[in-house]
Amino acid sequence: MRWQGCYACEPMNSMQQLRSCDPCTSIAGVKALAGLLRLQTLDVAYTAIQDVGLASLESLKGLAHLNLDSCRFSNEGCKVLHKLTALETLNLSDTMAGDMSLMYLNRTTSLKRLSLAYTKMSDHGLQALSHLTSLRDLNLDIGSISDEGLKGWVVKLTALTALDMFGAHITDRGAAIIASHLTQLQRLELCGGGLRDMGCIYLATLPSLTWLSLAQNVRIGNAGLKALTQLSGLEVLNLNLTSITHRAKDDLMQFKALRALSICDTRMPDWAVHEVQAAAPKLLIKHRYKERPGML
């Protein structure tokens, strides 16, 4: 058995949290979890768990947090999710999960955090999200998703406070949809390259935004940044690889709550950045990728 301590788990029926660090977790090891009826948190990310192993989890009715990041299961394995109705957090990132997987979540009405990054979801399949009305945090970093994928579920998931659509192909039209319905958003990431200045005008109407990343949208310029100054509570702003220039420096000084700003690979020269820094000495500015890595 490759999962350390797993056979010893059977008498430990009071265990509530378990994390596997063995990438070669065996089927026998996963099946041994079936007796841990009080388990609330299970992390088997980056293990070799497959469809058969996942089916063994159906007895864990009280499971609230499940991390399956980078595991080797398919839509078939996701059938077990239909039985795990107490789930509040689910990570399916970087797996073969597709549209059918979302159909198996129709009873997990308590789900608050869901990550589907790098999965096989399509615009059409995302419509199954509409019944997950308790969601607060949603990661849809999926390159194949477009504005069409926003239809339907956005109207229902109005309680969302965090939305990550980093690689999705969202345009100004999609930004308008997001701004119209997801008014409680505090954190938003749209870096697929499809936004223009008009998209910024729409997003500037989101009253609660404190964290915004619009990197890699090269058609966002000074007018888009000027519109964003309406976001008086913004604390973190990422405009890497946009087209803002030195003419935007005065507008950058208008963000009174801003704590961190990233403007790598823009058209803003060093002297303009220095002026912004002088006006806001406490503001952490990342202007070149080699400086202060990992800020945003």
C-alpha positions in Angstrom: 0.0 0.0 0.0 1.5 3.3 -1.1 -0.5 5.7 1.0 1.3 6.0 4.3 -0.9 5.3 7.3 -4.0 4.6 5.2 -4.6 1.1 6.5 -4.3 2.5 10.0 -7.1 4.9 9.3 -9.9 2.3 9.7 -10.0 2.4 13.5 -9.5 6.2 13.4 -13.1 6.9 12.7 -12.9 10.3 14.3 -10.5 11.6 11.7 -11.7 14.9 10.1 -8.8 15.9 7.8 -6.5 13.9 5.6 -4.0 14.8 3.0 -2.0 12.5 0.7 1.5 13.5 -0.4 2.1 10.3 -2.3 1.7 10.6 -6.1 1.3 6.9 -6.4 -1.7 6.5 -4.1 -3.2 3.1 -4.7 -6.8 2.0 -5.3 -6.6 0.0 -2.0 -5.4 3.1 -0.2 -8.4 5.2 -1.4 -10.9 2.4 -0.6 -9.6 2.4 2.9 -11.0 5.9 3.3 -14.6 4.6 3.0 -14.7 4.0 6.8 -13.8 7.5 7.7 -17.3 8.7 8.0 -16.4 11.8 9.9 -13.9 13.0 7.4 -14.6 16.7 6.4 -11.4 17.6 4.4 -9.7 15.4 1.9 -6.7 16.5 -0.2 -5.5 14.0 -2.8 -4.1 16.6 -5.3 -1.4 15.4 -7.7 -2.0 11.7 -6.9 -2.8 8.9 -9.3 -6.4 8.5 -8.1 -8.7 7.5 -11.0 -12.4 6.7 -11.5 -12.5 3.6 -9.5 -10.8 5.3 -6.5 -13.2 8.2 -6.6 -16.2 5.9 -6.5 -15.0 4.7 -3.1 -15.6 8.1 -1.6 -19.4 7.9 -1.8 -19.8 7.0 1.8 -18.2 10.2 3.0 -21.5 12.1 3.3 -20.0 14.8 5.6 -17.1 15.7 3.3 -17.0 19.5 3.0 -13.7 20.1 1.3 -12.3 18.0 -1.6 -9.1 18.8 -3.6 -8.7 16.7 -6.7 -6.3 19.0 -8.5 -4.3 17.3 -11.3 -5.7 13.8 -10.6 -6.3 11.3 -13.4 -10.1 10.8 -13.4 -12.7 11.4 -16.1 -16.3 12.4 -16.2 -17.2 8.9 -15.1 -15.3 9.3 -11.8 -17.2 12.6 -11.1 -20.4 10.6 -10.7 -19.5 10.3 -7.0 -20.0 14.1 -6.6 -23.7 13.4 -6.9 -23.5 11.7 -3.5 -21.3 14.3 -1.8 -24.0 16.8 -1.1 -22.2 18.5 1.9 -19.3 19.8 -0.3 -18.5 23.5 0.3 -15.1 23.5 -1.5 -14.2 21.5 -4.6 -11.0 21.7 -6.8 -11.2 19.9 -10.1 -8.4 21.9 -11.7 -6.1 20.4 -14.4 -8.2 17.2 -14.7 -10.2 15.6 -17.6 -13.4 16.8 -16.0 -15.8 18.0 -18.7 -19.4 19.2 -19.1 -20.9 16.1 -17.7 -19.0 16.5 -14.5 -20.9 19.7 -13.7 -24.2 17.8 -14.1 -23.2 15.7 -11.1 -23.1 18.8 -8.9 -26.8 19.5 -9.1 -27.3 18.5 -5.5 -24.3 20.3 -4.0 -26.2 23.4 -3.2 -23.9 24.4 -0.3 -20.9 24.7 -2.6 -19.1 28.0 -2.0 -15.8 27.6 -3.7 -15.2 25.8 -7.1 -12.1 25.6 -9.3 -12.4 24.4 -12.8 -9.1 25.8 -14.2 -7.6 23.9 -17.1 -10.5 21.5 -17.4 -12.4 20.4 -20.5 -15.5 22.5 -19.9 -17.2 24.3 -22.8 -19.4 27.4 -23.0 -22.5 25.2 -23.2 -21.5 23.0 -20.3 -21.0 26.0 -18.0 -24.8 26.5 -18.0 -25.0 23.8 -15.4 -23.4 26.2 -12.9 -26.7 28.1 -12.6 -28.0 26.0 -9.7 -24.9 26.6 -7.6 -26.3 29.7 -6.1 -24.2 29.6 -2.9 -20.9 30.0 -4.8 -18.7 32.8 -3.6 -15.4 31.9 -5.4 -15.2 30.6 -8.9 -12.1 29.8 -11.0 -12.8 29.4 -14.8 -9.3 29.8 -16.1 -10.2 27.9 -19.3 -8.9 29.0 -22.7 -11.9 27.7 -24.6 -14.4 29.8 -22.7 -15.9 32.9 -24.3 -18.6 35.5 -23.8 -21.1 32.8 -24.7 -20.1 30.8 -21.6 -21.4 33.6 -19.4 -25.0 33.3 -20.5 -27.4 31.8 -18.0 -25.3 31.2 -14.9 -24.1 34.7 -14.4 -27.7 35.8 -13.7 -28.0 33.2 -11.0 -24.7 33.4 -9.2 -25.1 36.9 -8.0 -23.4 36.1 -4.6 -20.0 35.7 -6.2 -17.2 37.7 -4.6 -14.3 36.3 -6.6 -14.1 35.3 -10.3 -10.9 34.1 -12.1 -11.3 33.9 -15.9 -7.6 34.5 -16.6 -7.3 32.7 -19.9 -10.9 32.9 -21.0 -11.7 34.9 -24.2 -13.9 37.6 -22.6 -14.5 40.7 -24.6 -16.2 44.0 -23.8 -19.6 42.3 -24.3 -18.7 39.8 -21.6 -17.5 42.5 -19.3 -20.9 44.2 -19.6 -22.6 41.0 -18.6 -20.3 40.5 -15.6 -20.8 44.1 -14.4 -24.6 44.0 -14.8 -25.1 40.9 -12.6 -22.1 40.2 -10.4 -22.2 43.4 -8.4 -20.8 41.8 -5.3 -17.4 41.0 -6.9 -14.4 41.9 -4.9 -11.8 40.1 -6.9 -11.8 39.8 -10.7 -9.2 38.4 -13.2 -9.8 38.8 -17.0 -6.6 38.4 -18.9 -7.6 36.7 -22.2 -6.7 39.6 -24.4 -10.2 40.5 -25.6 -10.9 43.6 -23.6 -10.8 47.2 -24.8 -11.4 50.5 -23.1 -15.1 50.0 -23.2 -14.8 46.9 -21.1 -13.0 49.0 -18.4 -15.9 51.4 -18.5 -18.3 48.6 -17.7 -16.1 47.1 -15.0 -15.7 50.4 -13.3 -19.3 50.2 -12.2 -18.6 47.2 -9.9 -18.8 49.0 -6.5 -16.9 46.4 -4.3 -13.8 45.6 -6.4 -10.6 45.6 -4.4 -8.5 43.3 -6.6 -8.5 43.6 -10.4 -6.2 42.0 -13.0 -6.6 43.0 -16.7 -3.1 41.9 -17.8 -2.5 40.9 -21.4 -5.4 43.0 -22.8 -3.2 45.0 -25.2 -6.1 47.1 -26.5 -6.7 48.7 -23.1 -5.2 52.1 -23.1 -5.3 55.4 -21.2 -9.0 55.9 -21.6 -9.7 52.5 -20.0 -7.5 53.3 -17.1 -9.2 56.6 -16.6 -12.5 54.8 -16.3 -11.1 52.5 -13.7 -10.4 55.5 -11.4 -14.0 55.3 -10.4 -13.1 52.1 -8.3 -12.3 54.1 -5.2 -11.7 51.0 -3.1 -9.3 49.3 -5.4 -6.2 47.9 -3.6 -4.5 45.8 -6.2 -4.3 46.5 -9.9 -2.5 44.5 -12.6 -2.2 46.2 -16.1 0.8 44.2 -17.4 0.9 44.1 -21.2 -1.7 46.8 -21.7 -1.1 50.0 -23.8 -1.2 52.7 -21.1 1.4 55.5 -21.7 2.9 58.4 -19.7 -0.3 60.2 -20.2 -2.0 57.9 -17.7 0.3 58.8 -14.8 -2.0 61.4 -13.3 -4.9 59.0 -13.4 -2.8 56.4 -11.6 -2.3 58.9 -8.8 -6.1 59.0 -8.3 -6.3 55.5 -6.8 -6.0 56.5 -3.1 -6.6 53.0 -1.7 -4.2 51.3 -4.0 -1.4 49.2 -2.3 0.0 47.3 -5.3 0.3 48.2 -9.0 1.9 46.1 -11.7 2.5 47.8 -15.1 5.2 45.6 -16.7 5.5 45.7 -20.5 3.4 48.8 -20.9 4.2 52.0 -22.8 4.8 53.9 -19.6 8.4 55.2 -19.4 10.6 55.1 -16.3 10.3 58.8 -15.6 6.5 58.6 -15.4 6.6 55.6 -13.1 9.0 57.6 -10.8 6.5 60.5 -10.7 3.7 58.1 -9.7 6.0 56.6 -7.0 6.9 60.0 -5.7 3.3 60.9 -5.3 2.5 57.6 -3.6 5.6 56.5 -1.7 3.9 53.6 0.0 2.5 52.1 -3.2 4.3 48.9 -4.3 4.9 49.3 -8.0 6.2 46.5 -10.3 7.4 48.0 -13.5 9.8 45.3 -14.8 9.3 41.6 -14.4 12.8 41.1 -12.8 11.9 43.5 -10.0 10.1 42.2 -6.9 8.9 38.9 -8.5 5.6 37.5 -7.4 3.9 40.7 -6.3 0.8 40.1 -8.4 
